Structure formats: structure tokens, C-alpha cells
Amino acid sequence: MILAAGLTPAWQQTLVFDHFREGEVNRATEAVWCASGKVLNVGCAVHHLGVPSHTLSLAGGLPGQALRDDFARMNVPATWIESATPSRVCTTILDRGRHVSTELVENAAAITASELSVFRRTFADLAKESERIVLSGSLPAGTPSDFYRSLLELTNRPVLLDFRGDELRQCLPFKPWLVKPNRAELAATVGEPLVTEADLLSAMQQLRSAGAEYVVVTDGPHAVWVAGPHGVARFHPPVVDVVNPIGCGDCLSAGLAIAWHEGRRWDDAVEWAITIAAENARHLRSARFGRPV
């Protein structure tokens, strides 16, 4: 089983416009809603790609009930920690005329110490049943920056980390199997602008020297870089007709976890995961598709 765990799910509204004009009244040609956020996208993708999965996250208020209901409709296995804080709501604006997507993100509000404690205990139990774990997403406001580190203290399973900054740096001494920031998140983690290719590779090596076995860095439709025990490699995503780019990085994380779970060679694993991320871009709702033929 692959466990997807994280504290910042989102109820996602996606609005599609033929032409979106700032400062004016805009009427959407289509509107869809779904459970999303990094952690839910990973869990949803793993499930739809046919691998046993379990998702652990928070759910609060009416948006939280919507998250539960959406996962129940899809039969995605999940454990929800009830929160007194309503789950956040985020909005994606898709401008078809200009082929531009805009993300309006509500930051996750603070949760209680007791809710964090329940989450930690539940994670420890689920981790024992898991073969690989994906920890992803930012921490809610006020959550101690060492919270993810405290989770790693509870398991010796291979863990993929998809978050940034001090939270990530504190986890590196636990030698995570894989760290997957995008280029901007990597820059924020090392505290340096990544202007050149040499800057990027140096930052990736910093994470490896600090403990990460593999570092995979994405950059939207641009090259995916991998640094690991076999050296450094660059992969080029396929060109696709993009419907909605939201969640592609999360689907890449899911694809990497599945590929290693299935015993693929590291280079084949990365190429397959990139294919999964590209497939996600073809769909309006994130992480809701089967294996590409």
C-alpha cells in the first residue's frame, strides 16, 4: 500500500472562460468542483492508477464534508481527521483564449494541538501497513515547522517528500528516499536564486548531501532534472494539449511512488512518472484518470 499523507487538502473550484478579463464581469462557460490539494491529488492518482492506496488528511466544516463525499463517491480509501477549522477552498481560473491558468489559493488556517496529535498517532498506525509513503503539502498556519520531522521519527518506510523550506530541511537528516520540489520551491529551500543550470544542479546536490537519496525537480513544461546514486539526468516532458495543469506535480509524485513500488529501473520510473503527469494535464479535474495505454 502507498500512503498519501498531508495536512492541507482543498476543495477545488475550477472555472473555465473563453476569455477572462481582469476588473470586469466574467461568465464561466464551465464550472467543476472536486477534492484536491497536494495530498488528495496524490492519493486519488495512486488509487485511479490501480495501486492499493490510503489517504490521510484533515476535514473540517462544509468544505471538509465535500472532501469526504467526493472520495467516497470514487471509493478512494481515506482516513479523515476531523478538524474544527473548515477546510480551505481554492479556485482555478482557466482562460482558454490565452491558454493561461490562474490559481487563487486560500492558505490553510491554524488547527489545534490535539488535532495534530491525533493525526500523528493515526499516521504511525497507517505507516506500519504501508510500503511507501508520500508526505506532501504546506503546513497549516501555526503548525510547528518540525511536524513533518516528527512523523518521520515514527517510520522507517521509504518516504517521498513534496514540500519546501525549513520543514524540508529538518527532514533531510532522516535520509528520505526522494525529495520532489519544483524549481521555485527548491530555490526557497536553499535560499538562493536558481538562475542557471549550474545553480540548479548545485542546489540539488545540497539536498543530496544533506540526506536525500534522490532529488527530482520539476519546472512546469520544461525539463525534469533527477539527481541520485546513478548521477544526474535530464528528462523532457512530452508536448500535450493542456486542459488544466493543476496537479501535474502531484501526479508525478504518485507516478514515482508507483514506479518504484513496481520495481521499475530508476530511469524508466522517472519517464513513466512524467507520462502520468502529462496525462493529468489533459483532464479538467486533477488525478482522475486510469493508466495511459
C-alpha positions in Angstrom: 0.0 0.0 0.0 1.1 3.6 -0.7 0.1 6.1 1.9 -0.5 9.7 0.9 -0.5 12.0 4.0 -0.7 15.7 4.4 -2.4 18.5 6.4 -3.6 20.9 3.7 -6.3 19.5 1.5 -8.5 21.8 -0.6 -12.0 21.9 -2.0 -11.2 23.0 -5.6 -13.4 25.1 -7.8 -12.4 25.3 -11.4 -13.9 28.0 -13.6 -13.4 27.9 -17.4 -13.7 31.1 -19.5 -13.4 31.7 -23.2 -11.7 35.0 -22.4 -11.0 36.2 -18.8 -10.7 39.9 -18.3 -9.4 41.3 -15.0 -11.6 44.0 -13.5 -14.7 43.1 -15.4 -17.7 40.8 -15.0 -16.7 37.3 -16.4 -19.2 34.5 -17.1 -17.7 31.0 -16.9 -18.6 28.6 -19.7 -18.0 25.6 -17.3 -17.5 25.1 -13.6 -16.5 21.9 -11.8 -15.6 21.1 -8.2 -13.5 18.3 -6.7 -11.4 17.3 -3.7 -7.8 18.5 -4.3 -4.7 19.8 -2.8 -1.4 18.0 -3.0 -2.1 15.2 -0.5 -5.6 14.4 -2.0 -4.3 14.6 -5.6 -1.6 12.0 -4.8 -3.9 9.6 -3.0 -6.5 10.0 -5.8 -4.0 9.4 -8.5 -2.5 6.3 -6.9 -5.9 4.8 -6.5 -7.0 5.5 -10.1 -3.7 4.1 -11.4 -4.7 0.8 -9.9 -2.3 0.5 -6.9 -3.5 -0.1 -3.3 -3.5 3.3 -1.5 -4.7 5.1 1.6 -5.0 8.8 2.1 -4.7 10.5 5.5 -5.7 14.2 5.8 -7.9 16.7 7.7 -11.5 17.6 7.0 -13.4 20.4 8.6 -16.7 22.3 8.1 -18.8 22.1 4.9 -15.8 22.0 2.6 -14.4 19.1 4.6 -17.7 17.2 4.2 -17.4 17.8 0.5 -13.9 16.3 0.5 -15.2 13.2 2.3 -18.2 12.8 -0.1 -16.1 13.2 -3.2 -13.6 10.5 -2.1 -16.5 8.2 -1.0 -18.1 8.6 -4.5 -14.8 7.5 -6.1 -14.2 4.7 -3.5 -10.8 6.1 -2.7 -9.7 4.7 0.7 -9.1 7.5 3.2 -8.9 8.3 6.9 -10.1 11.8 7.8 -9.1 13.6 11.0 -12.0 15.8 12.0 -11.0 19.4 12.4 -12.8 22.3 14.0 -11.2 24.5 11.3 -13.1 24.5 8.0 -11.1 23.0 5.1 -9.8 25.7 2.7 -11.3 26.4 -0.7 -9.2 27.2 -3.7 -10.1 28.4 -7.2 -8.5 27.8 -10.6 -9.3 30.2 -13.4 -8.7 28.7 -16.9 -8.6 31.3 -19.7 -9.0 29.2 -22.9 -8.4 32.2 -25.2 -4.9 32.9 -23.9 -4.2 29.4 -22.7 -3.5 30.7 -19.2 -4.3 29.3 -15.8 -4.5 31.3 -12.6 -4.6 29.7 -9.2 -6.3 31.5 -6.2 -5.0 29.8 -3.1 -6.5 30.1 0.4 -3.8 29.4 2.9 -4.7 26.7 5.4 -5.8 28.2 8.8 -4.5 27.0 12.1 -5.5 23.7 13.6 -5.4 22.6 17.2 -2.6 20.8 19.0 -5.0 17.9 19.8 -5.8 17.5 16.1 -2.1 17.4 15.3 -1.7 14.7 18.0 -4.5 12.6 16.5 -3.0 13.0 13.0 0.4 11.9 14.3 -1.0 8.8 16.1 -3.0 7.8 13.0 0.0 8.3 10.7 2.0 5.9 12.9 -0.6 3.2 12.6 -1.1 3.6 8.9 2.7 3.8 8.2 3.1 0.3 9.6 0.8 -1.1 6.9 2.5 0.9 4.1 5.3 0.0 1.7 5.9 3.7 0.6 4.8 7.0 1.9 4.2 10.3 0.2 4.2 13.4 2.5 3.1 16.5 0.7 1.7 20.0 1.1 2.5 23.0 3.2 1.7 23.1 6.9 -1.3 25.0 8.3 -0.7 28.3 9.9 0.9 28.0 13.4 1.9 24.3 12.9 5.4 23.7 14.3 7.9 23.6 11.5 9.2 20.3 12.8 5.9 18.5 12.4 6.8 16.5 9.3 10.1 15.6 11.0 8.1 14.3 13.9 6.3 12.0 11.5 9.5 10.6 10.0 10.6 9.7 13.5 7.6 7.2 13.6 8.5 5.2 10.4 11.4 3.6 8.6 9.5 3.2 5.3 10.8 4.9 2.1 9.3 8.4 2.1 8.8 10.9 -0.8 8.7 14.5 0.4 6.9 17.2 -1.5 7.2 20.5 0.5 9.8 23.2 0.9 11.7 25.4 3.2 12.6 24.8 6.8 10.1 22.0 7.0 12.0 20.1 4.3 15.5 20.9 5.6 14.6 19.5 9.0 13.6 16.2 7.4 16.7 15.6 5.4 18.8 14.0 8.2 16.3 11.2 8.1 17.6 10.3 4.6 14.3 10.4 2.7 14.1 8.1 -0.4 13.1 11.0 -2.6 12.5 14.8 -2.5 10.4 16.4 -5.2 10.3 20.2 -5.2 9.6 22.3 -8.2 12.3 24.8 -9.2 10.8 27.7 -7.2 10.4 25.5 -4.1 14.0 24.3 -4.4 15.2 28.0 -4.6 13.1 28.8 -1.5 14.6 25.8 0.3 18.2 26.6 -0.3 17.7 30.3 0.0 19.3 31.1 -3.4 18.0 32.2 -6.8 18.4 29.4 -9.3 19.2 31.4 -12.4 21.5 29.0 -14.3 21.6 25.3 -14.8 24.7 25.2 -12.6 22.7 26.9 -9.8 20.0 24.3 -10.1 22.4 21.3 -10.0 24.3 22.8 -7.1 21.0 23.2 -5.1 20.0 19.6 -5.9 23.4 18.4 -4.7 22.9 20.4 -1.4 19.8 18.3 -0.7 21.5 15.1 -1.5 24.5 16.0 0.7 22.0 16.7 3.5 20.5 13.2 3.2 18.1 12.8 0.3 18.7 9.7 -1.8 17.0 11.1 -4.9 16.1 14.7 -5.8 13.6 15.2 -8.6 13.0 18.9 -9.7 10.1 19.9 -12.0 9.7 23.2 -13.8 6.3 23.3 -15.4 6.5 22.1 -19.1 10.3 22.4 -19.0 12.9 19.7 -18.3 12.7 17.4 -15.2 16.1 17.0 -13.5 17.0 14.0 -11.4 20.0 13.6 -9.1 20.6 10.3 -7.3 23.1 7.5 -6.7 23.4 6.9 -10.5 24.3 10.6 -11.2 22.4 13.4 -12.8 19.9 13.1 -15.7 17.6 15.4 -17.6 14.2 14.3 -18.9 11.9 16.2 -21.3 8.1 16.0 -20.8 6.0 15.2 -23.9 4.2 18.1 -25.6 0.4 17.7 -24.8 -2.7 19.8 -25.4 -3.2 21.2 -21.9 -6.7 21.3 -20.4 -5.7 22.0 -16.8 -2.1 21.9 -15.5 -3.1 21.9 -11.8 -2.0 18.7 -10.0 0.6 17.6 -12.5 3.4 17.7 -10.0 1.3 15.7 -7.5 0.6 13.1 -10.2 4.3 13.0 -10.9 4.8 12.2 -7.2 2.2 9.5 -7.4 3.8 8.1 -10.5 7.3 8.0 -8.9 5.9 6.1 -5.8 4.1 3.6 -8.0 7.0 3.1 -10.4 9.4 2.3 -7.5 6.7 0.2 -5.8 6.5 -1.9 -9.0 10.3 -2.3 -9.2 11.0 -0.3 -12.4 14.5 0.9 -13.1 15.1 4.4 -11.9 15.3 6.0 -15.4 12.2 4.1 -16.6 10.5 5.1 -13.3 11.1 8.8 -14.0 10.0 8.6 -17.6 6.8 6.7 -16.7 6.0 9.2 -13.9 6.5 12.1 -16.3 4.0 10.4 -18.7 1.5 10.3 -15.8 1.9 14.0 -15.1 1.5 14.8 -18.7 -1.7 12.7 -18.9 -3.1 14.7 -15.9 -2.8 17.9 -17.9 -5.3 16.5 -20.5 -8.1 16.5 -17.9 -10.2 19.2 -16.3 -10.2 17.5 -12.8 -6.9 16.6 -11.3 -5.7 13.0 -10.7 -8.8 11.3 -12.1 -7.7 9.0 -14.9 -6.5 5.4 -15.5 -3.2 4.2 -16.8 -2.3 5.6 -20.2 -2.3 3.0 -22.9 
